Amino acid sequence: MAKLVVTSPAGGESHYFVDKDRLTIGRDAACDIALADAAASKEHAVIVTVGLDHVLQDTGSRNGTAVNGKPIGTHVLQNEDLIEIGESRIRYRNRRASLEADLERTMIYNATLPGGASTSAAGVARSVEPPAGAGTRDESSASASVARTARARFPLGAVRALAGRLAGTELTLGRPLATFGTRAAGLAVIRRRPHGYFVAHVAGAARPKVNGTVVAAEPRALAPGDVIEIGGERLEFLRAG
């Protein structure tokens, strides 16, 4: 389970588990994580669970929220991210997310070996087991290192913007996460997983739609030709490679 390590301006340390769908952070005692920090707003930020991810959102605070030194509005948290609110520091720890990233690299490595598994979404999904002899820590590290080099040959998805501010452009989904829409009108994330791409709702009253069907609480798998609608944007999902 993901954990937050909170360091107060006075130097005290507290630990919290991310065990709710919506976890509030702020100066108000009613918040799930109450900060003894004059620079924090009453409800400064929230962490929302989206599928297997945890998404940090600033809720219009007076002094803003930063992650790893950069101001954010919405941010999908990664293992060891440092959240900065006023003088308070919150370390996000999620070993599961880190292990999933290692697994993704290993699967990409398997899928790109000469004579290896197909690099289609189904082929990659079948290549879960590590190469023979990869049981030791040193060998696993070596596999992950090779996988990072192989990543460039992994077939990436892309989206073609049919309407909205990006209309007429085609964007390769080169990063594990990509956000579309706005927090006010509706915000969604497209995430690359070892077995394909998924879209999920992050924030806003309007939920994303795929081919006219609203995406429910669980992330929705994407297939080539799917049309995604979110926050005034209309995107067609493509499969490259």
C-alpha positions in Angstrom: 0.0 0.0 0.0 1.2 3.5 -0.8 2.4 5.6 2.1 3.0 9.3 2.8 5.8 10.5 5.1 5.0 14.0 6.3 7.7 16.3 7.7 6.3 19.4 9.5 8.0 22.8 9.5 9.0 22.0 13.1 10.8 18.8 12.0 8.3 16.3 13.3 7.5 13.3 11.1 4.1 11.4 10.6 3.2 8.5 8.4 -0.1 7.9 6.6 -1.4 5.2 4.3 -3.2 6.1 1.1 -6.2 4.0 1.9 -9.1 6.1 0.6 -10.4 7.0 -2.8 -10.0 10.7 -1.9 -7.5 11.9 0.7 -7.5 15.6 1.7 -4.5 17.6 2.8 -4.6 21.0 4.4 -4.5 23.2 7.5 -8.0 22.3 8.6 -8.2 19.7 11.4 -10.9 18.0 9.4 -8.5 17.1 6.6 -7.2 13.5 6.4 -3.7 15.0 6.7 -3.8 18.1 8.8 -0.7 20.3 8.4 0.5 22.6 11.2 1.7 25.1 8.6 0.5 28.7 8.2 1.3 28.7 4.5 -1.1 25.8 3.8 -4.8 26.5 2.9 -7.6 25.0 4.8 -8.0 22.3 2.1 -4.8 22.7 0.1 -4.7 19.6 -2.1 -6.2 16.1 -2.5 -4.9 12.7 -3.6 -7.4 10.8 -5.7 -7.1 7.1 -6.4 -7.5 6.4 -10.2 -7.2 2.7 -10.9 -3.7 1.7 -9.6 -2.5 5.3 -9.7 -2.6 8.1 -7.1 -3.2 11.6 -8.6 -2.3 14.8 -6.6 -4.4 17.8 -7.3 -4.0 21.4 -6.0 -7.5 22.6 -5.0 -6.9 26.3 -5.8 -4.7 26.9 -2.8 -3.3 30.3 -1.9 0.4 29.4 -2.2 0.3 26.5 -4.6 1.6 22.9 -4.5 4.9 21.7 -5.9 6.3 18.2 -6.6 10.1 17.8 -6.8 10.5 21.6 -6.9 8.1 22.2 -9.8 4.6 23.8 -9.3 1.7 21.5 -10.3 -2.0 21.6 -10.8 -2.5 17.9 -11.3 0.2 15.3 -11.0 0.3 11.5 -11.2 2.5 10.5 -8.3 5.5 8.3 -8.8 7.5 6.4 -6.1 9.7 8.8 -4.0 8.0 12.0 -5.3 8.4 14.9 -2.8 5.3 17.0 -2.4 5.9 20.6 -1.1 3.1 22.5 0.6 4.3 25.7 2.4 7.1 24.6 4.7 5.8 21.0 4.9 7.3 18.1 2.9 5.4 14.9 2.0 7.3 12.0 0.6 5.2 9.6 -1.5 6.3 6.0 -1.3 4.8 3.2 -3.4 7.0 0.2 -3.8 4.3 -1.5 -5.9 4.4 1.3 -8.5 8.2 0.9 -8.6 8.0 -2.9 -9.1 5.4 -2.4 -11.9 7.8 0.0 -13.6 10.6 -2.7 -13.4 8.2 -5.3 -14.7 7.3 -3.1 -17.7 11.0 -2.6 -18.5 11.5 -6.4 -18.3 8.5 -7.1 -20.5 9.7 -4.6 -23.1 13.1 -6.2 -23.0 11.6 -9.7 -23.7 9.3 -8.3 -26.5 12.2 -6.7 -28.4 14.8 -9.5 -28.3 15.5 -11.0 -31.8 13.2 -13.9 -32.3 11.3 -13.0 -29.1 7.7 -12.5 -28.4 5.5 -10.3 -30.7 5.5 -6.6 -29.8 1.7 -6.4 -30.2 -0.3 -5.7 -27.0 -1.2 -9.4 -26.8 2.4 -10.5 -27.5 3.8 -8.3 -24.8 1.2 -9.5 -22.3 2.3 -13.1 -23.0 6.0 -12.2 -22.2 5.5 -11.7 -18.5 8.0 -14.3 -17.4 11.6 -13.0 -17.2 14.4 -14.5 -19.3 15.9 -17.8 -18.1 18.4 -17.2 -15.3 17.1 -13.8 -14.4 16.5 -14.8 -10.8 19.4 -13.0 -9.2 19.4 -9.4 -8.3 22.4 -8.6 -10.5 21.0 -10.3 -13.6 17.6 -8.6 -13.1 19.4 -5.2 -12.9 21.2 -6.0 -16.1 17.9 -7.0 -17.9 16.4 -3.7 -16.8 19.4 -1.8 -18.1 19.1 -3.4 -21.5 15.4 -2.9 -21.5 15.9 0.9 -21.1 17.9 0.8 -24.4 15.3 -1.4 -26.1 12.4 0.9 -25.1 13.0 3.1 -28.2 11.9 0.1 -30.4 8.8 -0.6 -28.4 5.7 0.3 -30.5 4.2 3.3 -29.0 0.6 4.4 -29.2 -0.5 7.8 -30.4 -3.6 10.0 -30.5 -4.9 12.2 -33.4 -6.8 15.3 -32.2 -10.1 15.5 -34.0 -11.5 18.5 -32.1 -10.4 20.9 -29.3 -7.3 22.9 -28.7 -5.1 20.3 -30.3 -7.2 19.7 -33.4 -5.3 18.6 -36.4 -2.3 17.4 -34.5 -1.0 13.9 -33.9 0.8 13.1 -30.6 2.9 10.1 -29.9 2.3 8.7 -26.3 6.0 8.5 -25.6 5.7 8.8 -21.8 4.0 6.4 -19.5 1.3 9.0 -18.7 -0.4 11.7 -20.7 -3.2 14.0 -19.5 -5.9 15.6 -21.6 -8.7 18.0 -20.9 -8.9 20.5 -18.0 -9.6 20.1 -14.3 -12.7 22.4 -14.6 -14.2 20.8 -17.7 -12.9 17.2 -17.1 -9.5 15.8 -16.9 -8.4 12.3 -18.0 -5.1 10.4 -18.1 -4.0 7.9 -20.7 -1.5 5.4 -19.2 0.8 3.0 -20.9 0.8 -0.4 -19.3 2.8 -3.5 -20.3 -0.4 -5.0 -21.8 -1.7 -1.9 -23.6 -3.0 1.7 -23.1 -5.8 2.7 -20.7 -7.8 5.9 -20.2 -9.1 6.9 -16.7 -11.0 9.8 -15.2 -8.9 12.1 -13.0 -10.9 15.2 -12.1 -13.9 17.3 -13.0 -17.6 16.7 -13.2 -17.5 15.3 -16.8 -16.0 11.9 -17.2 -14.3 10.8 -20.4 -16.1 8.8 -23.0 -14.8 6.2 -25.3 -16.9 5.6 -28.5 -19.7 7.5 -26.8 -19.7 5.3 -23.6 -18.8 6.9 -20.3 -15.6 5.5 -18.6 -16.6 4.2 -15.2 -14.5 3.9 -12.1 -12.1 1.4 -13.6 -9.7 2.4 -16.3 -10.8 1.5 -19.9 -8.5 -0.4 -22.3 -8.0 1.4 -25.6 -8.0 -0.2 -29.0 -6.9 1.4 -32.4 -9.7 3.6 -33.7 -11.3 4.3 -30.4 -12.5 7.9 -30.1 -12.0 9.5 -26.7 -13.9 12.6 -25.6 -12.9 14.7 -22.6 -13.0 18.3 -21.5 -13.9 19.6 -25.0 -11.3 17.5 -26.7 -11.9 14.7 -29.1 -9.1 12.2 -29.8 -8.7 9.1 -31.9 -6.4 6.5 -30.4 -3.8 5.0 -32.8 -1.3 2.2 -32.5 2.1 3.0 -33.9 4.6 0.5 -35.2 
